């Protein structure tokens, strides 16, 4: 496992941390901390590609996991924000587009994997 792939894979536990911070709100400022962790995770999207090119370590695995990690990051944020609404008006009308985007993203990833 090379460094660029480790950076790519780090987005998944970082997203889990964001979800936990938003869901459980364990301390004052947890939502701000979640935002900062999310921004750091988003920055790793640039960093992994830069490192892979700079170190000459691009790979099919890295390209696939980069796309999958991006989807997990963005879709995890969608679902977290919906869950924060806790049954108010936003969840009612926003659920369908989020599910549609979620389905599309995983369908595209599946098709790329099969190709």
C-alpha positions as CSV (number, residue, x, y, z in Angstrom):
1,X,0.0,0.0,0.0
2,X,1.6,3.3,-1.1
3,X,1.2,6.7,0.4
4,X,-1.2,8.1,-2.1
5,X,-3.5,5.2,-1.6
6,X,-3.4,5.6,2.1
7,X,-4.3,9.3,1.7
8,X,-7.2,8.2,-0.5
9,X,-8.4,5.6,2.0
10,X,-8.2,8.1,4.9
11,X,-11.2,9.9,3.5
12,X,-13.5,7.0,4.6
13,X,-12.7,7.1,8.4
14,X,-12.6,10.9,8.2
15,X,-16.2,10.8,6.8
16,X,-17.2,8.5,9.6
17,X,-15.8,11.0,12.1
18,X,-17.8,13.8,10.5
19,X,-21.0,11.7,10.6
20,X,-20.4,10.9,14.3
21,X,-19.7,14.5,15.2
22,X,-22.9,15.6,13.5
23,X,-25.1,12.8,14.8
24,X,-24.0,12.8,18.4
25,X,-22.9,16.4,18.9
26,X,-20.7,15.2,21.8
27,X,-19.2,18.6,22.8
28,X,-19.8,22.3,22.2
29,X,-18.3,23.1,18.8
30,X,-18.8,19.6,17.4
31,X,-20.5,20.9,14.3
32,X,-17.6,23.3,13.6
33,X,-15.1,20.4,14.2
34,X,-17.1,18.3,11.7
35,X,-16.8,21.1,9.1
36,X,-13.1,21.3,9.6
37,X,-12.7,17.5,9.4
38,X,-14.8,17.5,6.2
39,X,-12.7,20.3,4.7
40,X,-9.5,18.4,5.5
41,X,-11.0,15.2,4.0
42,X,-11.9,17.2,0.9
43,X,-8.3,18.5,0.7
44,X,-7.0,14.9,0.6
45,X,-8.9,14.5,-2.7
46,X,-6.4,16.9,-4.2
47,X,-3.4,15.7,-2.2
48,X,-3.7,12.0,-3.1
49,X,-3.6,12.7,-6.8
50,X,-0.7,15.2,-6.5
51,X,1.3,12.7,-4.4
52,X,0.6,9.8,-6.9
53,X,1.7,11.9,-9.9
54,X,4.7,13.4,-8.0
55,X,5.9,10.0,-6.7
56,X,5.1,8.1,-9.9
57,X,2.7,5.8,-8.0
58,X,-0.6,6.1,-10.0
59,X,-2.6,2.9,-10.2
60,X,-5.9,1.6,-11.3
61,X,-6.7,0.7,-7.6
62,X,-5.9,4.3,-6.6
63,X,-8.1,5.7,-9.4
64,X,-11.0,3.5,-8.4
65,X,-10.7,4.1,-4.7
66,X,-10.3,7.8,-5.2
67,X,-13.6,7.9,-7.1
68,X,-15.3,5.7,-4.5
69,X,-13.9,7.7,-1.5
70,X,-15.2,10.9,-3.1
71,X,-18.6,9.4,-3.4
72,X,-18.6,8.2,0.2
73,X,-17.5,11.7,1.3
74,X,-20.1,13.7,-0.6
75,X,-23.0,11.2,-0.1
76,X,-22.1,10.8,3.6
77,X,-22.4,14.5,4.0
78,X,-25.8,14.6,2.2
79,X,-27.2,11.8,4.5
80,X,-25.8,13.5,7.6
81,X,-27.4,16.8,6.7
82,X,-30.7,15.1,6.1
83,X,-30.4,13.3,9.4
84,X,-29.7,16.6,11.2
85,X,-33.1,17.9,10.0
86,X,-34.8,15.3,12.3
87,X,-38.1,15.0,10.4
88,X,-38.7,18.7,9.7
89,X,-39.7,19.9,6.2
90,X,-36.3,19.6,4.6
91,X,-36.2,15.8,5.0
92,X,-39.5,15.4,3.3
93,X,-38.7,17.0,0.0
94,X,-34.9,16.5,0.0
95,X,-34.9,12.7,0.5
96,X,-35.8,11.8,-3.1
97,X,-33.0,13.9,-4.7
98,X,-30.5,12.6,-2.2
99,X,-31.6,9.0,-2.9
100,X,-31.5,9.7,-6.6
101,X,-28.0,11.1,-6.5
102,X,-26.9,8.2,-4.2
103,X,-28.2,5.6,-6.7
104,X,-26.7,7.4,-9.7
105,X,-23.2,7.6,-8.1
106,X,-23.1,4.0,-7.1
107,X,-24.5,2.8,-10.5
108,X,-21.8,4.8,-12.3
109,X,-19.1,3.3,-10.0
110,X,-20.5,-0.2,-10.6
111,X,-20.5,0.3,-14.3
112,X,-16.9,1.6,-14.2
113,X,-15.9,-1.4,-12.2
114,X,-17.6,-3.8,-14.7
115,X,-16.0,-2.1,-17.7
